[in-house]
Amino acid sequence: MSNSTVEWKEKISRGTAIALMNNFASVAEALKELVDNPIDYRQGQKLSIEIVVDKRHDRLIVTSDGGRGMGAEDIQVWLNWGEGEDHLETHIGHWHQGGKAAYGFLGRH
């Protein structure tokens, strides 16, 4: 048997991403997902979350201040569907797709 290393890379198809984005029933539900993430990672620190609806420019701005935050490497991992820190199977973030799906849903609405 060979000692060669095999590397597996998970990919997600456009259709699967769209299906996950369609799991949200409303803009409010998608926003709840985006607010839930910084709350989960606040690590006992003070956290402020601001949601600004700018109808004039057709945009929505969600800003969180406090908590753990993400650097460039963290964002690179976050952008990969299904990748991230290990969670218990019972944790809502176990599959690492909710935030990305929420952003996609909001982008279409």
C-alpha positions as CSV (number, residue, x, y, z in Angstrom):
1,M,0.0,0.0,0.0
2,S,1.3,3.4,-1.0
3,N,2.1,6.1,1.7
4,S,0.9,8.9,-0.7
5,T,-1.3,11.7,0.8
6,V,-4.8,12.2,-0.6
7,E,-6.3,15.6,-0.2
8,W,-10.1,16.0,-0.5
9,K,-11.6,19.4,-1.2
10,E,-15.3,20.0,-0.7
11,K,-17.1,22.0,-3.3
12,I,-20.6,23.2,-3.6
13,S,-22.6,23.6,-6.8
14,R,-24.5,26.8,-7.7
15,G,-27.8,24.8,-7.5
16,T,-27.1,23.6,-3.9
17,A,-26.2,27.1,-2.8
18,I,-29.4,28.5,-4.3
19,A,-31.4,25.7,-2.5
20,L,-29.8,26.7,0.8
21,M,-30.6,30.3,0.2
22,N,-34.2,29.4,-0.4
23,N,-34.4,28.0,3.1
24,F,-35.3,31.5,4.4
25,A,-39.0,32.5,4.3
26,S,-38.4,36.2,4.8
27,V,-35.9,39.0,5.0
28,A,-36.4,39.1,8.8
29,E,-35.5,35.4,9.1
30,A,-32.3,35.9,7.1
31,L,-31.4,38.9,9.3
32,K,-31.9,36.8,12.4
33,E,-29.3,34.4,11.0
34,L,-26.8,37.2,10.5
35,V,-27.4,38.6,14.0
36,D,-27.1,35.1,15.6
37,N,-23.5,34.6,14.3
38,P,-21.8,37.5,16.2
39,I,-23.9,36.6,19.3
40,D,-22.6,33.0,19.1
41,Y,-19.0,34.3,18.9
42,R,-19.0,37.2,21.3
43,Q,-17.0,35.1,23.8
44,G,-18.4,37.0,26.8
45,Q,-17.4,40.4,25.4
46,K,-19.7,43.4,25.0
47,L,-21.4,43.3,21.6
48,S,-23.2,46.0,19.6
49,I,-25.2,45.1,16.4
50,E,-26.6,47.8,14.2
51,I,-29.0,47.2,11.2
52,V,-29.5,50.1,8.9
53,V,-32.1,49.9,6.1
54,D,-31.3,52.4,3.4
55,K,-34.3,52.3,1.0
56,R,-33.1,55.3,-0.9
57,H,-29.9,53.4,-2.0
58,D,-31.6,50.0,-2.0
59,R,-29.2,48.6,0.6
60,L,-29.0,47.0,4.0
61,I,-26.0,47.4,6.3
62,V,-25.4,45.0,9.2
63,T,-22.6,46.1,11.5
64,S,-21.3,44.3,14.6
65,D,-18.8,45.7,17.0
66,G,-17.2,43.6,19.7
67,G,-16.8,39.8,20.0
68,R,-14.1,37.8,18.3
69,G,-14.2,39.3,14.8
70,M,-12.6,37.8,11.7
71,G,-9.3,38.5,10.1
72,A,-8.4,37.9,6.4
73,E,-7.6,34.2,7.0
74,D,-10.9,33.7,9.0
75,I,-12.9,35.3,6.2
76,Q,-11.2,33.0,3.6
77,V,-12.3,29.9,5.6
78,W,-15.8,31.4,6.1
79,L,-16.3,31.9,2.4
80,N,-16.0,28.1,1.8
81,W,-19.3,26.4,2.2
82,G,-19.2,23.7,4.9
83,E,-15.8,24.7,6.3
84,G,-15.0,26.2,9.7
85,E,-14.5,25.4,13.3
86,D,-15.8,22.1,14.6
87,H,-19.1,22.3,16.4
88,L,-21.2,19.7,18.2
89,E,-23.8,18.1,15.9
90,T,-26.5,19.8,17.9
91,H,-25.0,23.3,17.3
92,I,-26.9,25.4,14.8
93,G,-23.7,26.3,13.0
94,H,-22.6,22.7,12.6
95,W,-22.9,22.8,8.7
96,H,-21.2,26.2,8.2
97,Q,-23.7,27.5,5.6
98,G,-26.3,29.7,7.4
99,G,-24.6,33.1,7.1
100,K,-23.6,32.6,3.5
101,A,-27.1,31.4,2.6
102,A,-28.6,34.4,4.4
103,Y,-26.4,36.9,2.5
104,G,-27.4,35.2,-0.7
105,F,-31.1,35.4,0.1
106,L,-30.8,39.1,1.1
107,G,-28.8,39.8,-2.1
108,R,-31.8,38.6,-4.2
109,H,-34.4,40.5,-2.2
